[in-house]
Amino acid sequence: MPAVSIERAKAVLSEFVLVNQETSIDKLVLGKENYTKFVNEFWTAKQRQANSIHEISYRACYKPQLPRFFIDIFTERGDIVYDPFAGRGTTLIEAALMGRNIVSNDVNPLSAILTRPRLNIPTISEIENRLDEIEFESTEADIDLSMFFNKKTEYEIVSLKNRLLDSDVDNWIRMVSTNRLTGHSAGFFSGYTLPPNQAASQKSQRLINTRLELVPPYKNTKEIILKKSKSLLRNINSKLRKDLKVISSNSIFSSLDSRKTLHIENDSINLTVTSPPFLNIVKYAADNWLRCWFNDIDASEVESRISLCPSVGSWSEIMSSVFDELHRITIPGGWVAFEVGEVNNGKIKLDEHVVPLGLESGFVCAGVMVNSQNFTKTSNIWGVNNMKIGTNTNRIVLFHKPK
């Protein structure tokens, strides 16, 4: 497609002022330069409901409406959308649903395990038949999981871990099982624990059990997998299933350092929509130890390849190299939407640090979008009902690669 001009991009964003008077336009002043800042609730409730296929839990992920907003403006069907920090695959799944080709990268190999199966979707009957074929054995895990699972449930989980093969239907079951390992409702394999996008250590889970006088009940893993599969596939029809499989056949998945992605060709990406890890907020091994165990991944080895950044300076140094790589692979006229949120309750605004990084790599900054959504915080993890109003803010720096 002809690349959207930077003037057109600014015009599209400015239209929100005319359509919705609540949109405010401000200036981000960096040195002698001024950059336009647009502030409003641009997506979530204001856009159509996301496809059910997105509904898997993952730490620190944005809503599908965010990438849809930029994919809709800056790409057409068949264009290539990239995410170097793919996470649970929100950008890639949404792009595929919109008929775009995808390139995915994340140093965390769980990312591909959670994303690929949702592009190669089996039918419910295929899932059900395969579950019926799997025989459970009375085999214990090689680590102590008694604080999370009933002994019979543990046998079933170990049997799934050992018997799943590399096929579309088995990869789907593996993905759903990974997502259903632990959580705080009946729809998970575990007894009551933290929400599924948070991790509890074995020690922490023992304390939770003691505090709440809980003994993990038996959970029927096959029933849970089938129920979750039906929920995920409620918006999927046969045509969409075929379309996603075609896109998957043309896709690229990798688990590399996002600064070193030489397998991606120069000038090949139409649009990048991504959200990088922020400083030291997420600890990979601590957050993913159980998911890694189930998928035979060495969490410590993966964590050793993840750069931890104790300061904005060290984070910026790494992101500078990421932007160099993004500039190399972006087509002339292409775009990067770089979501950075807020750190330390808004005390650190990473967008102010990101703008110079993109400029140094050769991009032009089209502006900063601040998507501010009010929401009600609800939590009863410790028997506390908190109905306070909070703010969930996305800060997206928009870059353009000149022709």
C-alpha positions in Angstrom: 0.0 0.0 0.0 1.1 3.6 -0.4 2.6 4.6 3.0 0.4 7.0 5.0 2.1 10.3 5.1 3.1 11.9 8.3 0.8 14.8 7.5 -2.1 12.4 7.0 -1.3 10.7 10.3 -1.3 13.9 12.2 -4.6 14.8 10.4 -6.2 11.5 11.5 -5.2 12.0 15.1 -6.3 15.6 15.0 -9.8 14.5 13.8 -10.4 13.3 17.4 -10.6 16.9 18.5 -13.4 17.6 16.0 -15.3 14.3 16.8 -14.9 14.4 20.5 -14.4 17.6 22.3 -12.9 15.8 25.3 -9.7 15.2 23.3 -7.0 17.6 24.4 -4.0 18.6 22.4 -0.9 19.5 24.3 2.8 19.9 23.6 5.7 17.7 24.7 8.7 20.1 24.9 12.1 18.5 24.5 14.9 20.9 24.2 14.1 23.3 21.4 11.5 21.0 19.8 7.8 20.7 20.4 5.9 17.5 19.7 2.1 17.2 19.6 0.5 15.2 22.4 -3.1 13.9 22.0 -4.9 13.0 25.2 -8.2 11.0 25.3 -9.7 7.6 25.7 -9.1 6.6 22.1 -9.9 2.9 22.3 -11.3 0.2 24.7 -14.9 1.1 25.2 -14.9 3.3 22.2 -14.2 0.5 19.8 -15.9 -2.8 19.0 -15.5 -5.8 21.3 -12.3 -7.8 20.8 -12.4 -11.3 19.4 -12.7 -14.0 22.0 -9.4 -15.6 20.8 -7.5 -13.0 22.7 -8.8 -14.1 26.1 -5.7 -15.7 27.6 -4.0 -14.3 30.7 -0.6 -12.8 30.7 1.4 -10.3 32.8 1.6 -6.7 31.6 -0.4 -6.8 28.4 -2.4 -4.2 26.6 -5.9 -4.5 25.1 -6.3 -5.6 21.5 -8.0 -2.3 20.7 -4.6 -0.6 21.0 -2.9 -2.4 18.1 -6.2 -2.4 16.1 -6.2 1.4 16.2 -2.8 1.7 14.5 -3.2 -1.3 12.2 -6.4 0.2 10.9 -4.8 3.6 10.1 -1.4 2.6 8.8 -1.8 -0.7 7.0 -3.9 -2.6 4.5 -4.6 -6.3 4.1 -1.4 -8.2 3.3 0.9 -5.7 4.9 3.4 -6.9 7.5 2.9 -6.1 11.2 5.8 -6.7 13.7 6.1 -6.9 17.5 9.7 -7.4 18.9 8.3 -7.9 22.4 5.4 -10.0 21.5 4.3 -11.3 24.9 1.0 -13.1 24.7 0.8 -12.1 21.0 -1.9 -9.4 21.2 -0.5 -7.3 18.4 0.1 -10.4 16.2 -3.3 -12.0 16.8 -5.1 -8.8 16.1 -3.1 -8.1 13.0 -3.9 -11.6 11.7 -7.6 -11.2 12.4 -7.4 -8.1 10.3 -5.8 -9.9 7.4 -2.2 -8.7 7.9 0.9 -10.8 7.8 2.9 -11.0 11.0 6.5 -11.2 12.3 6.8 -12.1 16.0 9.8 -12.0 18.3 10.2 -12.4 22.0 13.1 -13.6 24.0 10.6 -15.5 26.1 9.8 -18.8 24.3 6.4 -19.0 26.0 5.3 -16.2 23.7 5.3 -18.5 20.6 3.7 -21.3 22.7 0.8 -18.9 23.5 0.5 -17.3 20.1 1.1 -19.9 17.3 -1.8 -22.2 18.3 -4.3 -19.3 18.0 -3.4 -19.1 14.3 -3.6 -22.8 13.7 -6.9 -23.5 15.4 -8.4 -27.0 15.7 -12.1 -27.5 15.8 -13.9 -28.3 19.1 -14.5 -31.9 18.0 -10.8 -32.3 17.2 -9.9 -31.0 20.7 -12.5 -33.2 22.3 -11.4 -36.3 20.4 -7.7 -35.8 21.2 -8.5 -35.3 24.9 -10.4 -38.6 24.9 -7.3 -40.3 23.5 -5.0 -39.1 26.2 -4.7 -41.6 29.1 -3.8 -40.3 32.5 -1.2 -42.2 34.6 -0.4 -41.9 38.3 2.9 -40.1 37.8 4.0 -37.4 40.2 5.7 -34.2 39.1 9.5 -34.0 39.5 9.0 -31.0 41.8 6.7 -30.4 44.7 3.4 -29.0 43.5 1.2 -30.2 46.4 0.5 -26.6 47.5 -1.2 -25.9 44.1 -2.8 -29.1 43.0 -4.8 -32.0 44.3 -2.8 -35.2 43.8 -5.1 -36.6 41.1 -5.1 -33.3 39.3 -1.3 -33.3 39.5 -1.3 -36.8 37.8 -3.4 -35.4 35.0 -1.1 -32.4 34.5 2.0 -34.5 34.4 0.3 -36.9 31.9 -0.6 -33.9 29.6 3.0 -32.6 29.9 4.5 -35.9 28.9 2.0 -37.0 26.2 1.3 -33.9 24.2 3.0 -34.0 20.7 3.8 -31.4 18.1 0.5 -31.1 16.2 -2.0 -28.3 15.8 -4.5 -29.9 18.2 -1.8 -30.8 20.8 -0.2 -27.4 20.6 -3.7 -25.9 21.2 -4.2 -28.1 24.3 -0.7 -27.2 25.5 -1.4 -23.5 25.1 -4.7 -23.8 27.0 -3.2 -25.9 29.7 -0.4 -23.4 30.2 -2.9 -20.7 30.6 -5.1 -22.8 33.0 -2.3 -23.9 35.4 -3.0 -21.5 38.3 -5.6 -18.9 39.0 -8.2 -17.7 41.5 -11.4 -19.2 40.1 -12.9 -22.6 39.4 -11.7 -22.5 35.8 -8.1 -23.3 36.7 -6.3 -26.5 37.5 -5.0 -25.2 40.9 -6.7 -24.5 44.1 -7.3 -20.8 45.0 -4.2 -18.7 44.3 -3.3 -15.3 42.8 -4.8 -14.2 39.5 -3.3 -16.1 36.5 -1.2 -13.1 35.3 0.5 -13.1 38.7 2.9 -15.7 40.0 3.0 -17.3 43.5 6.0 -19.2 44.6 5.7 -22.6 46.4 6.4 -20.8 49.7 3.8 -18.0 49.0 1.2 -20.6 48.0 1.6 -22.5 51.3 1.0 -19.2 53.1 -2.1 -18.5 51.1 -3.4 -22.0 51.8 -2.7 -21.6 55.5 -4.3 -18.1 55.7 -7.5 -19.2 53.9 -7.5 -22.8 55.4 -7.5 -24.3 51.9 -6.7 -27.7 50.5 -6.5 -27.9 46.7 -9.6 -29.7 45.4 -9.6 -32.1 42.5 -10.0 -30.3 39.1 -11.0 -32.2 36.0 -8.3 -30.9 33.6 -10.0 -32.3 30.4 -13.3 -30.5 31.3 -11.5 -27.3 32.0 -9.5 -27.4 28.8 -12.6 -28.1 26.7 -14.6 -25.4 28.4 -11.9 -22.8 27.9 -11.5 -23.9 24.3 -15.2 -23.3 23.6 -14.9 -19.9 25.2 -11.9 -18.9 23.1 -13.4 -20.2 19.9 -16.9 -18.7 20.2 -16.1 -15.9 17.6 -14.2 -18.2 15.2 -15.8 -19.5 12.1 -14.5 -21.9 9.4 -13.5 -19.1 7.1 -11.6 -17.2 9.7 -9.9 -20.4 10.8 -8.7 -21.0 7.3 -7.6 -17.4 6.9 -5.5 -17.5 10.1 -3.8 -20.7 9.1 -2.7 -19.1 5.8 -1.3 -16.1 7.7 0.5 -18.5 10.0 2.1 -20.3 7.1 3.6 -16.9 6.0 4.6 -15.8 9.5 7.9 -15.5 11.3 8.4 -16.5 14.9 11.6 -16.1 16.8 13.0 -15.9 20.4 15.9 -13.6 19.9 17.3 -10.4 21.4 15.2 -7.7 19.8 18.4 -5.8 19.0 19.7 -8.7 16.9 17.1 -9.8 14.5 19.1 -10.2 11.3 16.6 -12.9 10.1 14.2 -10.0 9.4 14.9 -8.4 6.0 15.8 -4.7 5.5 12.8 -2.4 4.7 10.2 -5.2 5.1 8.0 -4.2 8.0 5.0 -1.8 7.4 4.1 -1.3 11.0 5.5 -2.1 14.4 3.2 -2.0 17.5 4.9 -3.0 20.7 5.4 -2.4 24.4 8.9 -3.1 25.7 9.6 -4.3 29.3 9.9 -1.4 31.7 13.0 -1.3 33.8 13.0 -4.2 36.4 9.2 -4.5 36.8 8.9 -8.1 35.6 11.0 -10.9 36.9 10.9 -13.6 34.2 11.8 -16.7 36.3 9.7 -15.7 39.3 6.7 -15.0 37.1 6.9 -17.9 34.8 8.5 -20.8 36.7 5.5 -23.1 36.7 4.6 -22.4 33.0 8.2 -23.0 32.1 8.2 -26.3 34.0 5.1 -27.5 32.2 6.7 -26.6 28.8 10.2 -27.9 29.6 11.8 -24.5 29.4 14.8 -23.5 31.6 13.4 -20.3 33.2 16.8 -19.3 34.6 18.5 -19.7 31.2 15.9 -17.5 29.5 16.1 -14.9 32.3 19.9 -14.8 31.8 19.2 -13.6 28.2 16.9 -10.8 29.4 18.5 -7.5 30.1 17.5 -6.1 33.5 17.5 -2.3 33.7 17.8 -0.7 37.1 17.7 2.8 35.7 16.2 4.9 32.9 19.7 5.4 31.6 20.4 1.6 31.2 16.9 1.0 29.8 17.4 3.8 27.2 20.8 2.4 26.2 19.1 -0.9 25.3 16.1 0.7 23.6 18.5 2.8 21.5 19.8 -0.4 19.8 16.2 -1.6 19.5 15.3 1.5 17.6 18.3 1.1 15.3 17.1 -2.4 14.4 13.5 -1.1 14.0 14.7 1.6 11.6 16.6 -1.0 9.5 13.6 -3.3 9.0 10.9 -0.7 8.6 9.9 0.2 5.0 10.5 3.8 3.9 7.2 5.4 4.8 6.5 2.8 7.5 5.5 3.4 11.1 6.3 2.4 14.7 3.8 2.7 17.6 5.9 2.4 20.8 3.8 2.0 23.9 5.6 2.9 27.2 2.9 3.4 29.8 4.0 5.1 33.0 6.5 4.0 35.6 6.6 4.7 39.4 3.0 5.9 39.4 3.6 8.4 36.6 6.8 9.9 38.1 8.8 8.6 35.2 7.3 9.3 31.8 9.2 7.1 29.4 7.8 8.8 26.3 10.0 11.8 27.1 13.0 9.4 26.9 11.8 7.5 23.9 11.3 10.4 21.5 15.1 11.2 21.3 15.9 7.5 20.8 13.7 7.3 17.8 15.0 10.5 16.4 18.7 9.4 16.8 17.9 6.2 14.8 16.5 8.2 11.9 12.8 8.2 12.6 10.5 11.3 12.6 8.2 11.7 15.6 4.6 12.3 14.6 3.5 12.8 18.1 2.5 11.2 21.4 -0.9 9.7 22.1 -2.0 9.4 25.7 -4.9 7.0 26.1 -6.3 7.5 29.5 -9.1 5.2 30.7 -10.8 5.4 34.0 -11.7 2.1 35.6 -12.9 0.6 38.9 -10.3 -1.4 40.8 -11.9 -4.6 42.2 -9.9 -7.0 44.3 -10.9 -9.7 46.7 -7.7 -11.7 46.7 -7.3 -11.2 50.5 -11.0 -10.7 51.3 -10.8 -7.0 50.5 -13.3 -5.3 48.2 -11.7 -2.2 46.7 -14.0 -0.1 44.5 -11.7 2.9 44.1 -11.5 4.6 40.8 -8.1 4.3 39.1 -6.5 5.3 35.8 -5.0 3.0 33.2 -2.8 5.0 31.0 -1.2 4.1 27.7 1.5 6.4 26.3 2.3 5.7 22.7 5.1 7.5 20.8 4.4 7.4 17.1 7.4 7.3 14.7 7.6 7.5 10.9 10.4 6.4 8.7 10.9 9.0 5.9 11.0 7.8 2.3 
